[in-house]
Every structure is written in C-alpha cells, then in structure tokens.
C-alpha cells in the first residue's frame, strides 16, 4: 500500500560515461539515497534515467532528445560541458522541462535566455574580479589570457577584460589554443609568447589541455623567473585528477577556486564515497570527487525537494501540434509539470555539501574564493577574496562589515614564484627577439644644449645634450637592464623630418619605441602616446626687451602706499588730534585759546607726531596712554613707508618695453616662437593672428629679432618654456627680461607607446634621478650656473603697501581712542551731574547741553595744573600771588577771562582779593627766569546776575581749598 502511494518523477541524466561522469553519477545516486532515507513521508521519488553524451555536442543532443520524446522526463541533470549545454537549453525550453547543470560554467549560457535553465554551479564570470584583485596587488599592467578555443574558453574573455580595466590593466594579446591542438602547435604558441614583453598569463581551460600546456611550458623554460601564471577554477577544481608530474611542473602558479567549507557532513560523505566506489568498481580507476561532484550531489537534493514542494501528481506530457511530416525535433510534447517544478526549484534553499544552495535568476550564488599557490605536491592556500572586502587573510563569518575593499599583497601569505625568486615578477621583460629599444631624438638647429646631433663621415650619428644625459641616467637607474639606441628623426640631408608632433606620432606608428628629447608633455599628444613624469620645471612665459625708466615721476613719493592706506592714515591723524584736544582742553593751556588757534593746534599736534616734533606738553593720563599706542603705530607706518620708497628708488631702474600680452595683441606686434614647437598653437589659442607669428631657430636669431623690434622687421616679444628662457637670459640677460604671467605647461617628458609597462618604472627612476646630485651635475654641465640665476636687468614688480597690512594697528588705535573718550565723558558727566539732574521749569535738554558745553569750554580749576601758585616779590617790595601759566605771548580768549563781581573794588569783598579772579601770564624764557611780569586782567561782567552765578560756581569749586593772599585766608 505504501508503494502504491509513491509518485515516481522521471529525471534524465546526460553525462559522459567516462571516469569523470561515473564520479558525478555516483554523487547523484548517493544524494537521492541519503535524501529519501530520512524522508519516508515524501510522496514523490526521483527516478533516474541515464544517457551517455559520448563526449560531444551531437551525443548530448541526441541523449536529451531521446529522454524528452521517449521517456518523457520531468527534468534533465547535465550535461557536463558548456559547449554541450546550448542545444539542451533550447530543447528544455521547448518542452518546458528544467535543464539542471552542475558543471557547465560558461557565462554565455546565461539563465536569462531560458527560464527552464538552472545553473547549479558557478558562473565563470564570478571569479574575474578575484583575478583582477591579484593583478592589482602586484602592480601588473599587462596580461595575456591563454584559453581554449570553444564556448567554455571564449565566454570568460569579455568579463575578464572588464575586470582588468577596473584595475588599470589590459589584455595585450589573446592566446587561443584548440582543444584538439597537437603538442607542436602548443609549443609554437608558447614560443610566440616568449618573444613578447608581457610575462603575466591567465590560463582558462580544462585540466586535460592544461596538463599538456604546463608540461610544454616547463620544457621551454617558461616556468622560471620573471614569469607569472594565474589559473582559473576550471583547473584548480580538477587538480586532484591531474598527474603528479604535471603538478610539479606548475610550481609557483597562483590559482583561484571557490571556498569549500569544512563540515562534518563533508567528511562523512568523503568516507562513504570512497567506500561506495570500491564496492561498485573494485578495479576501476575512478578519481576522487571534486567540487563538481558536490554540486552534482546538491543539484539532486534540490530537485528532489522541488518535486515534493511542487506536489507533482500526474507528471505527463501534452501532445504537441505537429504536422504529419514533422521531424523528431518537433515530435515531442510539452510537460504539464514543468512550470510548477521550475518555480519550486527557484525558491529552494538549503545548506549543501558545497555550501549554501540558493538560486538567483537561475544561477547559484558565488561563495568567497580561495587563493592558492602551487608548491609542488599540491596547492596551498595563501589568502581569500570576497566581493565585499577584496583580498583578506582570513574569512570573517561574524557578519562584521569592514567597509574597505583591499587589493594589498600584504594580505596574502608567502608565495613561491616560478623559478623561486625572492620578489614577485615585474610582469614584463624586453622581448627576446634581440632588438634594441629604438629611441627617437629631434634634430635641432638652435638650443643645442638640450639635444645635439652630430653626423659622422659614414652617415652615423652621435647624440648628446642635457636631455640625452638625463635619459641615460634614468635608464641606468632602472632595476633591470634595457638595451637601446638613439635614432635621429631626420631627413637624408640631416634636417628634422617634421615638428615635435610628428616626432611623437612616430611612436604611435611603431617607428620608434620611445622618444628622448625636449618634448613637452601636451594633452592632445597623450591621446595616442604615454608620457613619463616631467624631468624639468614647467611654465610658459614671455621675454621682452628692457629699457631705462627715464620718465620723471613727480608723484613717486605717494606710490609706496595705496590710496586706501593714505586716506586711512589721514583720518587717523585727525582722529588722534581731535581726541587729544578733547582730553586736554579743560586742563592744558596749550590746547586753549582762540577758535582758529585751537583748530590749528589739533592738526599741528596730530601731524607733528609723524616726525615726533611736537613741543606741546600732555598732562592727562588718558591722553598719554592714547599717545603711547599712537606713537607705536606712527613708528611702524613711517618705517614701512621709508623702506618701501627706498625699494622703489633702488630696484625699479629698468622697465620692460611690453608689460602685458594684451598690449601685443592690441598693437598687432610680431611675436616669436621656436621652430617646431607647440608654442605656435598656444599663441593662436591666445588670439594672436597667424600673421603676427614669426619662428626662429637659434638663440642668435632670436636676439637679432628682439633687437630690431616689431616695427623694424623683428619681434616685440617671444614666448617659450622656462628652461629655454633661462638658457637665453643666461646669455643675453642684460638686454631682455620676462614680463607678464607664467602660463601653465607640463615640462619635458620621455615618450613611450600607449600602455607601455616601461612608463611607471621610468617615471619612478626620473624621481630618483632628479632628487639626486647627479641631476645637478647634468644641469651644470649643459645649462651652466646661470640656469638658476635671475638676470640683473630682470624687473622685480613693485607692489604698494596696502591697508590689509596695517588694519590691525588702526583697529587697536581706534579701540584705545574710543575707550579713552568714553572714560573721559563718564568722568565729565559725573562731575557735572548737578546740571543733568536739574529739574527746574526752565531746564530743558537743550539748555542742559548748552550748559555742559559751557562747562567744557571753561577751565577745570580743580585740575592740578591750575593749583600751582608761587609767591614772588614785586619790584616795589610787595609780594603778590600769581598763577603759573604754561604759555604766554598770545591774546587771551574770552574763556580765559575770570569773571569779577561789581564789588571787586570793595576791599571788604572776599572776591576782590581772590587770585582766582586774576589771569596771570608767566615768563617762560630761561634768560628772564628771575623776573615775573604780571598784568591785571580786565574784568568784565555782562550782568550782576551772571557775576553772582559765576562767583557762586567758583566758591563751590574751591570751597574746600585754602587760598593764601596778602590780606589773609578765605
């Protein structure tokens, strides 16, 4: 009854019934036995029907057609090889029968071509990024793929090309070997590879052909130093089936293969597989299983799970609508269970012997790749590659994300290279065809210090010069020897055969292998050739004649400072003058007097500080503090002005006739460029008309053109690169100078073919040479000491001092002055708070302001400067009280008059004898210091009310003072 409930699902197996096919079939049979042994409740059972594909495409197609037409299978497992799979995929699509392959890896078998094709193995394209990471890690720039001439070999090449472009490498040649190639044909292809300079090979083929290839490569000496071999997983997955002698010939090879996790289930299967093989074929030589056998095992498990999940019950075919005269290719039906089975299979996931089984778009997802190194008896793991992290030492299964992709070779273990060298191969060598590197050199008429070609009687040439010595030094600095010879780029009559563009293009055409000379690195040339790093300084400048500056500049003295700085300085002087007048007006006689006298004093005192010639005494501490800061600013400003003016008068002796390129274009003057130079195109880009351009060939001709001038048939200026200009000015520096800006240029570089592996090594050697003393010796030899000297006549452009250099000083002065003014005003308002606080009806804000101004205009009698009195003897013997005045010989202003009461004539009046009501002038002349002349100040009063008020104010200010007079003490 249980047997009657089981639903058989017919499944075809199309494989080559050789040793490898027997291994795969054994794995499939063991998978179904293991699966159903633990799942007795399953209602479906896969029933296998085997067909031998006989090792070719037609056999595989015939076997699949028989299974579809006669057996009506619900799925087909197989075939083994990619070239057999294409036709089977088409048949499965027509019959809606899933085709499941565990070993056809070609990327051309895209599952997107048919929804009924399932690739239960890895696509070959999944390993190309791992190979690219290895090539990037060792800095190889050129690679030659060696692959079999069939669908399996060709399918990986487009993906490998893209992966190499990502790491800045390229395929220089494709070596295609037929699967039926004889040993002689393999040797001929290897000899061809030996004549090329690339020494990095990526081998993609199956193990039978790979065994023959490496055996012959070992015999030819290609498994030696300087060679690097990388094999794909098509070979590394089958190493167990290869002969031991072949493995030994592969010493030093690097390979990639899918990472196979070590599990107890895998160990148990290994034991049971060997036992099964011995029981079934005791005498047969069946190889051990490899990862393809594990994928075959997992494929069978996945199909069994999908059949049960799809709930297949009546697995039959529908009859196809075909004509009576149809062929066998049309005379088979369509499976009813196919759509449900492929849907169930695409969603089946489990942990198999080869890792996680999960299909995306009908393809098995790639695990990490293991990087191995052939060390003799087998392979040894040296690292891993993952899509997320690149090359790593150990796999991280904790789920941590490093967020970094590494291609560092330090993450790889120790590697044994072919020939067992101590370092990794550089990836290329000089071809073994015996030819030297052909280095083209220009033939120059002028500036021969850079390159000079002399011809011998036998028409041979001798090349020397600055550029040649640099090239020799650079090539000698390479870590390997490169034979080369110089070939002049000349016509039969020993003239240059074109310009520098033509010379560089000869490398692209293959006539030269390199160019050494004064070739400038230009962007449009780099489209078809490669330049090394520059070995000279860069830049294009303009050289013009110089002339004495005989023009008399009346206003030269104002040029050291910009107008902004002049204006700021003037305002600062006025600001300081006004501020000091405010701080000193009430307490210092020097800052009092008539209106225009005080205005003049403000400007006189402020500007006299510029030369420290002021005579006036400053008595206020606030004013003294402000002047301390101001004197520092004046000192710095005057010294800077003096230095700047001196620089103008001593340096600016010579002037260029032309200061800017726009003058040349505007005046339509002729300009010069060296024959064959790219500067001609540069001048046209600057909007020079072609009629304005004149070429020259030597420094002597250039000197002649510049001396004549543009109006006399010469040129007004010439443009060239800095090395040429320094050489020219070193000889004619007394007559010419540079002018205008320096335009961007990239300097001299050596030329090599596009993608040449020599470029990075030569560039590194250039850095070593240019940083060494050897470069200095070469420059001294050819360019002389004046290569680094500026001619005496060269113009140093003068730049006026601006406000930006001194704004900090003015800011400090402004802050100090404002703070001092605020302090003074606070003190003044505090002393006169009675005026501010007055609240009588006649007191308005305007009257208060006027009252405060009158207070400010009057002397501050409480100041110590007005408290000094000295008793002196009059000539008549009587003594008098006199107040010292620091100034004399000027007419008193009304503000200097004291107000007298009408009662001052009354001897009994207290104010009549008060010395405060008398203005006293003291003699300041030293020769009359013994005599004191006094005068009586006429007293005036406008009204008795005003007199009383002023007397009251004077009494209030001096209420606490004791004043001594000859009549007594008030």
Secondary structure, 3 states (H helix, E strand, C coil): CHHHHCEEEEEEEEECCCHHHHHHHHHHHHHHHHHHHCCCCCCEEEEEEEEECCCCHHHHHHHHHHHHHHHCCCEEEECCCHHHHHHHHHHHHHHCCEEEECCCCCCCCCHHHCCCEEECCCCHHHHHHHHHHHHHHCCCCEEEEEEECCHHHHCCHHHHHHHHHHCCCEEEEEEEECCCCCHHHHHHHHHHHHCCCECEEEEECCHHHHHHHHHHHHHCCCCCCCCEEEECHHHHCCHHHCCHHHHHHCCCCEEEEECCCCCHHHHHHHHHHHHHHHHHCCCCCCCCCCHHHHHHHHHHHHHHHHHHHCCCCCCCEECCCCCCCCCCCCCCCEECCHHHHHHHHHCCCEEECCEEECEECCEECCCCEEEEEECCCCEEEEEEEECCCEEECCCCCCCCCCCCCECCHHHCCCCCCCCCCCCCCCCECCCCCCCCEEEEECCCCCCCCCCEEEECCCCCEEEECHHHHHHHHHHHCCCCCCCEEEEECECCCCCECCCHHHHHHHHHHCCCCEECCCCECCCCHHHCEEECCCCCCCCEEEEEEEEECCCCCCCHHHCCECHHHHHHHHHHHHHHHHHHHHHHCCCCHHHCCCHHHHHHHHHHHHHHCCCCCCCCCCCCHHHHHHHHHHHHHHHHHHHHHHHHHHHHHHHCCEEECCCCHHHHHHHCCCEEEECCCCHHHHHHHCCCCHHHEEEECCHHHHHHHHHHCHHHCCCCEEEEEHHHHHHHHHHHCCCEEEEEEEECCCCECCEEECCCCHHHHHHHHHHHHHCCHHHHHHHHHHCCHHHHCCCCCCCCCCCCECHHHCHHHHHHHHHHHHHHHHHHHHHHHHHCHHHHHCCCCCCCHHHHHHHHHHHHHCCCCCCHHHCCEEEEECCCCCEEEEECCCCCCCCCCHHHCCCCCHHHHCCCCCCCCCHHHCCCCCCCCHHHCCCCCCCCCCCCCCCHHHHHHHHHHHHHHCCCCCCECCCCEC
